[in-house]
């Protein structure tokens, strides 16, 4: 799966079978906050959301930003991946 980062729009996205899934985020006070994780039902159940969130938080860590989540999906993802939460 190819994930594309658009730092100007603060979005990580992917297109699968013509459907776009994406994560939107904001950076504030040294923290990267995932605001929304959107995956159309047509491409759901394939791990798309998880891969988008992981790519976003990998970017956060690479840029010395603390991963946090407003988005409920991303918050659960962080609970399941303490190696990101505890950065």
C-alpha positions, 0 to 999 in steps of 0.5 A, a space after each residue: 500500500 502506498 501512503 502519501 504525505 501532504 504536509 501542506 494539508 497535514 494529511 496522510 492518504 492512500 487510494 485503493 480501488 479508487 477509494 481514498 482513505 486518510 488521516 488528518 493531523 495537526 502539530 501544536 506544542 511539540 505534539 502531533 495530534 491525529 484529528 480524523 481517520 477516514 476509511 470508506 467502507 468499500 476498503 474497510 477491514 483491510 488494515 488501511 486505518 492502522 497503516 495510515 495511523 502508523 505512518 503518521 505516528 512514524 512521521 511524528 517520532 522521526 520529527 521529535 513530536 509526541 504522538 497524541 490522538 483526538 480521533 477515537 480510532 487513533 486513541 485506541 491504536 495508541 493504547 495498543 502500541 505503547 511503544 508510540 504512546 510512551 515517546 
